[in-house]
Amino acid sequence: MNSIFQANKYQILRFFISGLIATFINFLVFNSFYLIFKNIIFASLLGYSTGLLSSFVFAKIWVFRDNSQKKIIKSFFIFCLIYFLGGLEMSLVIIFLSRLIDNYKIAWLIGAFIGALNNYLGSKYFLFKK
């Protein structure tokens, strides 16, 4: 496991940094549209969609450096599916752990780690495989 991490440490770092940037973009768009329209559902959907699109662009261009000529719409759909499954896993882990331990923050952190691991591995070995 350590050798896998060592071989991919810069890619994993880029994945982490791009996730932080996409989250910031998500929040910036959410906050801006909420302040303008005062509609939390609209702002949330627009923010999340923009963050997801940013994540995809960063993953394709910077994290995994995918230069293939795959159809972009199909790739984005698969990316969304991978991230949906990661979000589902995260939610299930949080629900399960919050029943076992009395600390929702730790349950969230472990769930977020599992979700991010799913997203990284799914993107690396399924979507952007070389």
N, C-alpha and C positions, 0 to 999 in steps of 0.2 A: 504494500500500500504506500509506503514511504517513497519507493522508487517511482511510482506513478505520479505522486505529488511533485517530486523533484523534477521529473521530466516535463511537467505541465505547469510549473509554478508561475511563470510569467503570464501564461494564458489564463490561469485561475485568477491572478491579480487583475488582469484586464477585465475579466468577467465581473469581478467584484466592483471595480471602479465604474464600469459601464452601468452596473445596476444602481449604484449610488447616483450617478448622473441622470439616469432615466427616472429614478424616484424623485429627484429634485425637479425635473421637467414636469412630471406628473403633478407634483404639488404646486408648482408655479402656474400651470394651466388651470388646475382646479381652483386655486385661490383667486386668480384673475377673473375667471368666469363666474365664480360665486359672488365676488364683489360687484361685478357688473349686472348680473341677472338675478341674483338672490335665489337661485334654484339649485339646491344641493345635489339633486339627482342628475340634472343636466351637467353641472360642473364636475361631478364625480365621474360620470361616463366619459366626458370629454378629456378630463385629466388622465384617467386610466388608459384610454385609447391612445392618447399622445405618448404616454410613458411606455406603453407596449410597443408602439411603432418605433420609438427611439431605441428601445432595447433590441429590437430586431435589426435595425440599421447598425448599431454598435456591434452586435454579435456577428453579423455577416461581414462587415468591413474591417473591424478592428480586432475583435476577440478571436474569431476563428479564421479570419482572412480568406473567406470563401470567394474565389474568383470564377466559380462555375457559372455556366449559362442556364441554370435551372430556371424554370418559370417562377418569377418573383411572387405572384399571387399564390401559387401552390406552396411555395416555401413559407410564406407568411402564414398561411392557413395551418400548416404543420407546426410552425413555431407557436401559434396561438393554442393549438391542441396540447403541445408539450407544457406550456405555461398554465393552461387550465388544469391539467393533471397535477402539476406541481402545487397549484393553489388548493386543489382538492385534498391532496396529501397533507399539506400544511394544516388545513382546517381539521382534518380527521386526527392528526397527531395532537393538535392543541386540545381538541375535545377529549380525546382519550387520556392524555397526560393531566389535564386539569382535574380529572376525576381521581387520579392516583396521587397527585401531589397538590399541596395547597399553596401553589405559587404560579399564578397565571403568566407572570413575566418569563419565568423559566420555561413553562410550557410553550409560550410563543416563540422564544428563542430557538428551542429545539425544533419546533414545527417549521420555523423559517429556514433553519439549516437544512432540514429534510427537503423542503420545497425547492430551495436554491440548488441543492445537490441534484434533484430530479431535473431541474431546468438546465443545469450545466451538462450533465451526462446525456440527457436527451438531445440537446443541441449538438454536442460534440460527436456522439456516436450514431445518431439517427439522422439529424438534419444536415449538419455541415461536415459529415464524414468525408474523408479524402481517400 
